Each structure stands twice: as C-alpha cells, then as structure tokens.
Amino acid sequence: MQESFFDQPQYKQPEVDAEKEMVYSVEECHFLVNEAVSHLGRIKVRGEVNDVRSVRAQMAFFDLKDSDGKDFVMKCAMFGWQFKKFQHLIENGLEVVVIGKLRLYKNGSLSIVAEEIQPYGEGAWQKAFEALKKKLGAKGYFDESRKRAIPQIVQRIGLITSEEGQGLHDFEMNLGNYGFQVLLYGVWVEGDRAEASIVKAFQWFNKNRPDMDVLVLIRGGGGFENLKVFNSEKIAEAIVASRVPVITGIGHEKDESIADYVADKRLSTPTAVAVFLRTQREDLMRTVDMLWENMKEKVEGLIEEQRLSIHSHARELQVSMERVVEANRFSISQMAEKLHRGFGKVFESFGNLRQRLIGLRYDYEKYVYTSIANVEKAASVLSSLNPENVLQRGYSITHNAQGKILKSVDQIQLNDEVAVRLWKGKFSSRVMRKTL
Amino acid sequence: MVQQKQNLQEALKKLEQLVKELEQKDVDVEAGLAKFKEGVGLVKFCQGQLKEAENEFKKLKAELEEESEEVAK
C-alpha cells in the first residue's frame, strides 16, 4: 500500500473553500480516487470480452461487458508477461473472469489492470484448453516416447478418486477377485479444491508409496463442466512427474481432457480401467496355464524321445550282434562248403580212379579170358594139327632111308626102302610103283 | 537331475559307439559278444535313469497341480 499522497512531507494541504469544504485539484482528485480503489485491492470481475485492441503484440486493451445482459462496461488493460500468458483468452465474445487491480488513468479513464484472466464461459474454457494443449504439446507432454508402459504384472494399485463417487463403486465392482491391493487416496474431483487435492495425491504416492505398480485417476460421470478440473496444467505436471505409470478413467466418452492426453494410458470410464486391469490379470493367468501345459508336454515329449532313442539303440545293438553271429556262421559254412568241395574233389578223383581201376580190371579180365580163349583155340588148332591126330585119322608119315619125311614121289626111286609110321607102329616097305 | 541327465547322455553315446564297432566287417564273435554284453548293460542303465527321471517328473507335476487346486479353492 503506497504512502498516501496527502501524507507526503512536501505536500501542501488542499484548499478549503468558503463552505469549509476541501477543493481538490484534478491531480489530487485522481490520487483520491486511486487511493480509494486501491483499498479494493485485487478484484475478480466476470464479463464478456469486447473491442480488443492489441498493440504490437505486447499489450492489449479491451472492454469487459457485463455478461448478465446489463448495460455496463469496464475497461481493461494487460501488459508484459501476464499479457503473453493469457493473451489467448483476450478474444472478442469470450466470457472470462478478469483478475486485477483498478487504476484511474491520467486521462480519467478507469481500467482494470489485469494480472490474470480465467476462463468462465464454454468458449473461454475451450480457448484455454486449446492454449494449454498447445503449450504442453510443445513441451512434449503428449509424446508417446515419454509415456511409460503399464507393467504386465500389476499387484498394487494406487487409486485417486472421490470416496463418495460413483466412479469408485464402478471400479471396485469390475476389478474382480484376483487379490489386487488397492490403496485409495480420497480427493475432490469437482470444485476449486479438486486440482490441489489431485496434485497432492500424485505427490503423496510418489513420495510415500513408490512401490505402487500403477496409479489410477478416475471419476464417474459428469458433463463437460466437471471435466474442466482435469484440464489443469498442474495436474498434467504431476502426472508427467510421477515415476509410477498413470491410467486415467475420467468418465467422459467423447471428450478427452489434458490429463487424459498426458496419462500413460487412457480409458474412457472407471469401469473400463477396472476391466482392463482385470483382463490383464486373467490373460496372465491363462498364459501361465498355457506355459505350464506346454512345459509338461515338452518334458513328457523329451522323456518319450529318450525312451525311443534308448529302444532304438537297443535294437541296433541286438541287430548288429545278430549280424556278427550270422556273418561268422556264414564264414564257417562257406569254409565248410569249400572244405566239402575240396574233399569232394578228392573223393571224386578217388572215385574216378576206382572206376578206372574197375574198368581196368575188367579189361584185364577180358584180356585174360580172351587170351585163354585164344590159347585154347590155338591149342585146339594145334591139336588138330598134331600129326598124331592125323595119324589117328589114318594118315601115315613116310620117311626115306635118311629119315626125311616124303612129300613127293620125286623124293623116291623104285625099290627104295621107306619107313612108314602108322598111328600105331611102324613098318618098312619097298617102292614098287610110282605115279603122280 | 542334471547330473543324471549327463550320465544318460554319456551312456547313450557309448552305446552308439558300440553299435558302430559291431557294424564293422570281420568282427570276431567273442569280441563282439563282449561288446554286446557291455551294450546290454548300458541299455539297462539308460532305462533305469529314464524311469527315475520320469518318476520325479510325475511327482513334481502332482505336487504342483495339488497346489493349484488348493489355490482355486
């Protein structure tokens, strides 16, 4: 609060007129008014923005028209970094709340020097939403790359919602009975305490229970009006800063809030979030069952494989042994065969020899008999030729005196003496006659 | 369990080796018989090991499925 103009040492007191009343100069009047309004301090005024005049994009002057239809206007001005921050709301037609201090300017016009502008009407809210979306988008809050994956195995859930709301009920009903540990941090989800309580919830979990697997921000039902709470920059920052992944289920099917954009996962309602978590768990259990069945199958398969392998080796062993025996047996029989054949040849030769010998004997016998026969034949011939036999037949042998056997009459003369041999006896005789 | 498996593997390998030797040409019957005897011993060993492994597997399986039944209750 500035020192009163009138209390300054160099100031001289205003004039007093004939009626004993103070007569101020215009300057003094200004200071009077400014002092009076400065007691109001910072005020909030709701109205419709009108007649915006921006100067070199560094400041703006605009009118604030009474939005209740009354015919009242306040002048407003905004400068510097405040202007830059809220300039998206300084647009004709938007219903806003201007927060600032009143000031009487030298030219007599009274203005609200705005320090902050809050959206009030839907149009303004939409503008604010878009501006914030742009700002946070530029910061990379919505980038998929910064978002964390929801862990596959969720056991501890940090729940941020109103304790009396429908959202909590829907969530609990749909989460199922799988032994999730749910830690509830009650917050306001509407009204002006909502933003701060939600931010506090995120901070509390991150500080005291960072072992949570996931933080869930839900709110059941409500129209666009109630969604406003979640278009907060502070909440967005709390979500981005959270080291635990965040899921939102803010119960508004079509529209998404800033919190939804920033969340690591967004589902439309508390029910949907519960169903998501429950389904994840059920899938996991099913996967475990499947893996268990697979593993059993694999091991049973392995055992069977080994069994078959052993069996096949045993068979091979047996077969090769049989082959060894068979091979040896075959060698032996081959040898026997050869031996047999060898002997056979000997026997054959021997048989041949024997045959020949028999043949030979036969021939020899034949020869002997033939010879005997021949000899007998010769003997009989000889016998037939035996002169004795001839003599026996009546023939006689005649010798001359010299003893020579006579074959021709030429050998004798008449009166020669001859000896005649008969079969039985001999006689001598004289030749009486001779004829040829 | 791992150790058992190793012995089983080694035994099988040895068995394979024996069969190969038996399949050679001109195998002496007596030497062959000795190898065959050794092979039979190995087969018995392998079957024994396998049976043990299978029994343990069945036991573990039963334990686990009993447990999950409990949990389901």
Interface residues (C-beta under 8 A of the other chain):
Chain A: W292 K296 V299 E300 I303 Q306 R307 S309 I310 H313 A314 E316 L317 Q318 S320 M321 R323 V324 V325 A327 N328
Chain B: L8 L12 L15 E16 L18 V19 L22 E23 K25 D26 V27 V29 G32 L33 K35 F36 G39 V40 V43 C46 Q47 L50 A53 E54 F57 K61 L64
